[in-house]
Amino acid sequence: MDMSFMTVFDIIIGILGIYLLFIGIKGFKKNEVNAMLITSDELLKCKDVKALSKELMPKTALFGAFCILFGIQGLLNDTGRIAFSKPVNAAFLIAFVVIYVLFSYSLHSAKKKYIQ
């Protein structure tokens, strides 16, 4: 396997996605918010951790699932297993950026709403 920079990047994005999916599901089930998203100091100031978890953790899991998909697509493309066309690669990249921006916005909004 060619371990170019982009291949390593794809693997890291995929692993991040697995982690985000895992903490999203776990946090939603246990009504917790992972310290990767909200710091311990911020959680101490949180009005309603359960509501914050219900709002934020499903979005975290969805973002994680897309990171996995993006990592797999990039890995397949960069290793030459499947040669995706430039428009498909561009569409995945644009979708990733849009989903990242939406996730970041929802994280920021949830912090504003629940953390005083």
C-alpha positions in Angstrom: 0.0 0.0 0.0 1.3 3.4 -0.9 1.5 5.5 2.3 1.4 8.9 0.7 0.3 11.9 2.7 -3.2 11.7 1.4 -3.5 8.0 2.3 -2.4 8.7 5.8 -4.9 11.7 5.9 -7.7 9.4 4.7 -6.9 6.8 7.4 -6.8 9.5 10.1 -10.2 10.9 8.9 -11.7 7.4 9.0 -10.4 6.6 12.5 -11.7 10.0 13.7 -15.0 9.1 12.2 -15.1 5.7 14.0 -14.3 7.5 17.3 -17.0 10.2 16.7 -19.6 7.6 15.8 -18.7 5.6 18.9 -18.8 8.6 21.3 -22.0 9.9 19.6 -23.9 6.7 20.2 -22.5 6.1 23.6 -23.1 9.7 24.8 -26.7 9.6 23.4 -27.5 6.4 25.2 -25.9 7.5 28.5 -27.0 11.2 28.3 -23.4 12.3 28.5 -21.3 14.7 26.4 -17.7 13.7 25.6 -14.9 15.9 26.8 -13.6 16.0 23.2 -16.6 18.2 22.3 -17.3 20.1 25.5 -14.5 20.6 28.1 -15.0 19.6 31.7 -15.1 23.3 32.8 -17.8 24.0 30.3 -19.8 20.9 31.4 -19.7 22.2 35.0 -21.4 25.4 33.8 -24.0 23.4 31.7 -27.7 24.0 32.7 -28.9 20.6 31.3 -26.3 18.0 30.3 -29.1 15.5 29.3 -30.7 18.0 26.9 -27.3 18.9 25.6 -26.5 15.3 25.0 -29.8 14.7 23.2 -29.2 17.6 20.9 -25.5 17.2 20.2 -24.6 13.5 20.3 -26.8 12.4 17.4 -25.2 15.1 15.3 -21.8 13.9 16.4 -22.6 10.3 15.4 -23.8 11.5 11.9 -20.7 13.6 11.4 -18.6 10.6 12.4 -20.4 8.3 10.0 -19.7 10.8 7.2 -16.1 11.0 8.2 -15.9 7.2 7.9 -17.5 7.4 4.4 -15.2 10.2 3.4 -12.1 8.4 4.6 -13.1 5.2 2.8 -13.8 7.0 -0.5 -10.5 8.9 -0.2 -8.5 5.7 0.6 -10.0 3.8 -2.3 -9.3 6.7 -4.6 -5.8 7.4 -3.4 -4.7 3.8 -3.5 -6.1 3.3 -7.0 -8.5 0.6 -5.9 -11.4 2.6 -7.4 -10.6 5.6 -9.6 -13.4 8.1 -8.8 -13.8 11.0 -11.3 -12.8 14.5 -10.4 -16.5 15.6 -10.1 -17.1 12.8 -7.6 -14.0 13.7 -5.6 -15.0 17.3 -5.6 -18.5 16.5 -4.5 -17.2 14.4 -1.6 -14.9 17.3 -0.6 -17.6 19.9 -0.8 -20.0 17.7 1.1 -17.3 17.1 3.8 -16.7 20.9 4.2 -20.5 21.6 4.3 -21.2 18.9 6.9 -18.2 20.0 9.0 -19.4 23.7 8.9 -22.9 22.5 9.9 -21.6 20.4 12.7 -19.4 23.2 14.0 -22.3 25.6 13.9 -24.5 23.1 15.8 -21.8 22.6 18.4 -21.4 26.4 18.8 -25.2 26.9 19.0 -25.5 24.1 21.6 -22.8 25.7 23.7 -24.6 29.0 23.6 -27.9 27.5 24.5 -26.8 25.2 27.4 -23.6 26.7 28.8 -23.8 29.9 30.8 
